[in-house]
Amino acid sequence: MTNYREILRLSSLGTNNSQITESMGIARQTVITTLQRAAGQGLDWQTAEPLSDKELAARLFPQGEGKHHGNIGAKALLHAAAHILL
């Protein structure tokens, strides 16, 4: 799971998106999307601090909107692979 809190913390310290990407080993678009969604929700590192990781993720990616990095499950992957092989 992406550490959204760390993205917000590093951004609050003035770290640019490329530096956040490098230091966390995540996609630049993940950083950009997280910061855009946080701004849209009025969240920053300090306001996110009392939230659990699960609550923070839910605020950034409300149910039904889907997560930008949505991992497909192993079952779905196997199903897709089976159709390709047929």
C-alpha positions in Angstrom: 0.0 0.0 0.0 1.2 3.5 -0.8 2.3 5.5 2.2 0.2 8.6 1.5 1.1 10.1 4.8 4.8 10.1 3.9 4.0 11.8 0.5 2.2 14.6 2.4 5.0 14.8 5.0 7.8 15.1 2.4 5.8 17.7 0.4 5.2 19.7 3.6 9.0 19.9 4.0 9.4 21.4 0.6 10.5 18.2 -1.2 9.7 18.4 -4.8 7.7 15.6 -6.6 10.7 14.1 -8.3 12.6 13.9 -5.0 9.6 12.3 -3.3 9.3 9.8 -6.2 13.0 8.9 -5.9 13.1 8.6 -2.2 10.0 6.5 -1.9 10.5 4.4 -5.0 7.0 5.2 -6.4 5.6 6.5 -9.6 5.7 10.3 -10.1 2.0 10.2 -11.1 1.2 8.6 -7.7 2.8 11.6 -6.0 1.0 14.1 -8.2 -2.4 12.4 -7.8 -2.0 12.1 -4.1 -1.1 15.7 -3.6 -3.9 16.9 -5.9 -6.5 14.8 -4.1 -5.2 15.9 -0.7 -5.5 19.5 -1.7 -9.0 18.8 -3.0 -9.9 17.3 0.4 -8.2 20.1 2.4 -5.7 17.7 3.7 -2.1 18.3 4.5 0.4 16.4 6.6 -0.8 17.9 9.9 -4.5 17.4 9.2 -3.9 13.8 8.1 -1.9 13.0 11.2 -4.8 11.9 13.4 -6.3 9.7 10.6 -5.4 6.0 10.3 -3.8 4.9 7.1 -7.1 3.3 6.1 -9.0 6.5 6.8 -6.5 8.6 4.9 -6.7 6.3 1.9 -10.5 6.5 2.0 -10.5 10.3 2.1 -8.1 10.5 -0.8 -9.8 7.7 -2.9 -13.5 7.6 -1.9 -15.4 4.3 -2.6 -16.5 4.1 -6.2 -13.8 6.4 -7.6 -11.2 3.6 -7.6 -7.6 4.0 -6.6 -5.1 5.2 -9.2 -2.8 2.3 -8.5 -5.5 -0.3 -8.3 -3.9 -3.7 -8.1 -5.9 -6.5 -9.7 -6.2 -9.7 -7.7 -4.5 -12.9 -8.5 -7.8 -14.5 -9.4 -8.6 -11.7 -11.9 -5.1 -12.0 -13.4 -5.4 -15.8 -13.8 -8.8 -15.3 -15.4 -7.5 -12.8 -17.9 -4.5 -15.0 -18.7 -6.7 -18.0 -19.3 -8.7 -16.1 -21.9 -5.6 -15.0 -23.7 -4.3 -18.6 -23.8 -7.6 -19.9 -25.2 
